[in-house]
Amino acid sequence: MSIACYIHRLRQCTKLQSALTARCLHAELIKLGIDRHRPLPNILLDGYVKCRLLDHARHLFDEMAERDCVAWASILTAYNQSIRPFSAVLVFPSMFSRDGLLPDHFVYATLVKSCAELGVARIGRQAHANFSVSPYWCDDVVKSSLVDMYAKCGLPDDARAVFDGIVVKSPVSWTSMIYAYARSGRKDNAVEVFRGAPVRSLYSWTALISGLVQSGKDIDAMELYVEMNREGVEIVDPLVLSSVVGACANMALWEAGRQVHGNVYVLGYNSCLFLGNALVDMYAKCSDIEAAMEVFDNLLHRDVVSWTTIIVGAAQHGRAEEALDLFDRMLLDGVRPNNVTFVGLIYACSHVGYVEKGRDLFNFMVKEYGIQPSLQHYTCLLDLLSRSGLLDEAEKLLNEMPFQPDEPTWAALLSACKLHGNAEMAVRVADQLLSLKPTDPSTYILLSNVYARAAMWNNVGEVRKLMTAMAARKKPGYSCIDVGRVSHVFYAGDPADHPMRDEFFGLLKELEAEMRRWGYVPDTSEVLHDMEQQEKERLLFWHSERLALAYGLLRGVPGTVLRIVKNLRVCCDCHVVFTLLSAIVSREIVVRDATRFHHFKDGKCSCNNFW
């Protein structure tokens, strides 16, 4: 058989991605002694790359007597396809040092793609600088890759500078520029580029919507998704749906999430793994853990993200036993857990007091899987020990762990000291925490309460001065509740301008009177304002979650679950109120606050009164 025939057969198996044929042809070439005859090595290398045989490609590349830019572009592409862009960046300098070659436009484009995947702007800038003084400086394909790289590195102005220099802008360059602005939260710039694009495809819509979701502009992303549907854009790729599902999860839009789920089913993407994982996460974050479990159970395939998402979801909803059972099933399924999986598991143990199980999981993570504990792992374990009253052991862990404790870590221990009445340790921990100059306003409230209980009024005064000096004020508290297909937002304080203000007042006063008959006494300890007791109680009365609850009771469908989302941590008094009201009005109330989920039902809460 002639060399031309071998070239033809190799190109055919490359086109068909036939790995077995490529290996057989390579063996024949070696036997015939013509495996190094040009251009056979490069064609064979390209075949291995297209067939995703990285080990074979790398072995052939290392054995090549002479390597040119084509071979280098192929091996760099192989690393990128194998999700090993770091290896591509590491091996690239050998092109100069070992082979004495200068990159061509194909090599530049591939190297820049590796930098984009890694998000390493420094190396990307170096590649850009070399490209700018190379003979290929005018290549628009490389420039499009540079726009994408700067976009993924969060440098929209650098991306725009390259974008403006592209003579013939491809759809890829337009999409990358849109994404660069959207990902950086510059909605107006992103929309301007989007409107100016010669063609608005699904992929440019996806870049705009997904970028806005990643930058926290979920409402804008949802509005654009509605516009996209109105324009009749055919959804031939599920990526945009996963971004919209993520926006629903971030904003806890349960009803909107269900509608998007319906679109997923109608479009036939219910078997898509990453979309299924997004739906599990969405339902869990929208307080519907039952729906999350159902979606998870219906997944045709489950990866580590699937298992970790449902385990963390179960843990956050106070379902420790289910989280641990899911972990056992995960191991039986042969899926290797990651560091986030163990964060969820230890967190689950902390909310039910499974001290020994939590310790075992922590050690199992290190010994069995070689996962080095992060600060988050230590914080979860410390939280478990603290909640269980093992304060001395928790303090010892905090002092001995190989990380500098941060504000949340000290605050977790201090909160436990307060709960278990260990005044001496509370003061010691409070002093440590105060030395960090906290930035979270809730930390100052905790510090003030601890010092006040210890009658250390000078320290209380110092904390309040710091709050004033550092402008450490609580963010405006707000809560939202979905009734029908509309989300209603309420801010803390007397809703004087709300048309239902009198109805809220009447219902809440009636419910408060009933709670007092059940033994309720308002807890004003977290109201730091210097005012009369009656005024403090009035502030509690108009907390945003109570307004949302009143609206749900007045306008919601009787008997349905009331789902409330709050931007701050639920205060102790509101927690007592919701616990009592779940029994008084015979309704299940689910509150997602800044810390976790609270399922109030029949006079009990899933958090066991510690959160």
Buried (B, 14 or more C-beta within 10 A) or exposed (E): EEBEEBBEBBEEBBEEEBBEBBBEBBEEBEEEEEBEEEEBBBBBBBBBBBBEBBEBBBEBBEEBEEBBBBBBBBBBBBBBBBEBBEBBBEBBEEBEEEBEBEBBBBBBBBBBBBBBBBEBBEBBBEBBEBBEEBEBBEBBBBBBBBBBBBBBBBBBEBBBEBBEBBEEBBBBBBBBBBBBBBBBBBBEBBBEBBEEBEEBBBBBBBBBBBBBBBBEBBBBBBEBBEEBEEEEBEBEEBBBBBBBBBBBBBBBBBBBBBBBBEBBEEBEBBEBBBBBBBBBBBBBBBBBBEBBBEBBEEBEEBBBBBBBBBBBBBBBBBBBEBBBEBBEBBEEEEBEBBBBBBBBBBBBBBBBBBBEBBBEBBEBBEEEEEBEBBBBBBBBBBBBBBBBBBBEBBBEBBEEBEBEBEBBBBBBBBBBBBBBEBBEBBBBBBBBBBEBEBEBBBBBBBBBBBBBBBEBEEBBEBBBEBBEEEEBEBEEBBBBBBBEEEBBEBBBEBBEEBEBEEBBBEBBEEBBEBBEEEEBEBBBBBBBEEEEEEEBBBBBBBBBBBBBBBBBBEBBEEEEBBBBBBBBBBBBBBBBBBBBBBBBBEBBBBBBBEBBBBBBBEEEBBBEEBB
